[in-house]
Amino acid sequence: MPIEERIISGSRSSFDPTDETVNNAVSTVVDRDLANDIDSNTNKEELDAAIAGVGGIGSVPYTGATEDLDLGIHNLVAQTVQVSGGTGTEGTLSWNTNEATMDLQSGGVTYQLGQEIAPLVRNATGTTIANGTPVRFSGTLGASGRILVSPAIADGTIPSSYILGVTTEEILNGNDGHVTWFGKVRGIDTTGTPYGQVWNDGDIIYVSENTAGWLTNVKPQAPNLQIFIGAVVNSHANNGTLFTRPSWRSSLEDLDDVNGTAATVSGQILVWDNDLQVFDFTDNINEYAKLTNQVIVTQSNVATTLGGVIDSTKEYFIDGVINMGTTQITVPVNGIEMKGYSFNGSGLYSAENNYTMFVSETALIGSGDILGVDFYIAVVGTGSKVFEVYDANGFHAIEMNRVNYNDCTSLGDIHDYRQGLELGTGRFGGSPSLTLHGTWVGGFRVSTSITRSMSDTTTEPLFKAGTAFVMNSRFLTDMNVDLGTLQPFLDFAPANFPNPSSLELIDVLLTRDGVINAEDTNITPNISEGDIASAWSNNHGIHNTFVGAAQDITVEVDTVITTINVATPILGTFVASDLQHFDAPANGQLRFLGTTPVAYSVSWDFILDGTPNNEYRIELVRERSGTPTVIYGQTRVINSLQGGRDVAYFTGSHHERILQNDITYWQVKNISGTGNCTLELGSDWTIDHR
């Protein structure tokens, strides 16, 4: 037996092991030797003397003994025992009271027997692997029996099952060292500071998904791997303890009943194959979810889908960015509907010169509705444009929702469509001018739209009137626009809008080269805010319409009173100003030409010279369809003032509904007599919408 051999191998002494006196003498020498790590084989003489001193009568010779002798019955106990064959303290066993197990020294590492599993590995990475580093399997070293390791990372580049544990010592390049698969790693920094984190006792620790060889207390999220390493036993900068027991989640592909088809395409799903008794990723949910009335447009089939005969019963889904080249989309009389992922993920692009993307078969045959959602259009070639389409019957729509026009040379021409609608569109770069032709009965609206980075050399407006353009409904926009240096916003004329207030610019924010200047005459060169067609309000960078008018007395003329208490129009030369949706059909009259608004406030400030102490009454008259009606009156007595100036002051305001073609004017009468009167210079009156 190893311990007995260490004590008595080669001893010349013999004794009776049942003799208590002899046994005590032997134990004294042996205990001392063991305590001081002295090989008793080199201390034979002292052992012999101890036995001889108490009398070795009846002893059993150890040299050439024919059977084992259990010295444990003699209470021979040692604090450490070292097995030969190692270097230094290697192979030394001792009792660990704290862990209640044996410690085993192996190189510079102490193992707790039965509580740790720590295989020997080799570092062949070319650099030192620090103590406390998570490592993975990276190969073997042939006949040496060594496993090669490298720092682990959880970013998915290496299977999670390759994890081997945490190094429990520093391993120089080319050297061997131990990796703890199960057990405690001691004497490392477990505060989290090396990784820019704060760790506390009990924190769960994972392999980092960001840096190879790092740990983290933040659970990595898919598609990164969740490789559990263990838990912080003691958070300390120098003498920390980490309990290690690696585990990891399995991916679906690694399950026993899942076949090996890789999941590499969006939409792949597991399908059970009862014949093979496995699940497999052979099917794709997009194949099942695809609508029967949807055509998927890809780069490989664009010539036969968008470039072919359009099926108006189908939705054309733009799967990615498609280079149209010279392929045109011929819109049939029943129209086309297109959709994409978003104005970033889907697009139709062409750099061909003299190219048009959307066309009608002929102008006579025409096209139907053109509906687009969630993609972008980029037609960038010289002389190229987006549209050259004609409505088949004048009752179709072009509607674009979340569609961007990027660097387009021109948006082109749209003829005789019923209506147009843009929601959430964008114009970015180029000179995206759109020309409207013919009669439009349903209007055109551009809402929540932005324009940026326009060409500084283009003189083409964003919108302009083409051949025989008439808008019988309204053109409405609230665009956010930054124009190019020479670029107009709108090139429309009042004649294009036969209905009053049908060119509506509301909440427009307009700049040129980033600067607001509402006095810029090139913004709308052929129409203004005061024209009867205009209804512009709450805009920034462009004028607003203030419906109303004003008149001032510039020449005094006596108003002759021939009959007491009978009214006559006030005479004098009235000069009209700030006429917006009003005109002055005759001296002293204002006529409303528009249709909206209809609620107005009439204000006046008159100085009337007349016969002293006579009572005069002024009356506001509204003439509708040739019939005059007094809608308000005010009475004053002419004051007899010193110096011969006898006047009365008439001031006030009145609210009134005024309809299209209503004429408003003032008349006066002398209630007291037939004395004449004169409206003095400086007198004025106004009409303003409420």
Secondary structure by P-SEA (a helix, b strand, c coil): caaaaacccccccccccccaaaaaaaaaaaaaaaaaccccccaaaaaaaaaaaacccccccccccccccccccccccccccccccccccccbbbbbccccbbbbbccccccccccbbbbbbbbccccccccccccccccccccccbbbbcbbbcccccccccccccccccccccbbbbbbcccccccccccccccccccccbbbbbccccccccccccccccccccccccccccccccbbbbbbbbbbbbccccccccccccccccbbbbbbcccccccccccccccccccccbbbbccccccccccccccccbbbbbccccccccccccccccbbbbbcccccccbbbbccccccccccccccccccbbbbccbbbbbccccccccbbbbccccbbbbbccccccccccccccccccbbbbcbbbbccccbbbbbcccccbbbbbcbbbbcccccccccccccccccccccbbbbbbccccccccccccccccccccccccccccbbbbbccccccccccccccccccccccccccccccbbbbbccccccccbbbbbcccccccccccccbbbbccccccccccccbbbbccccccbbbbbbbbbbbccccbbbbbbbbbbcccccccccccccccccccccccbbbbbbbbbbbbccccccbbbbbbcccbbbbbbccccccccccc
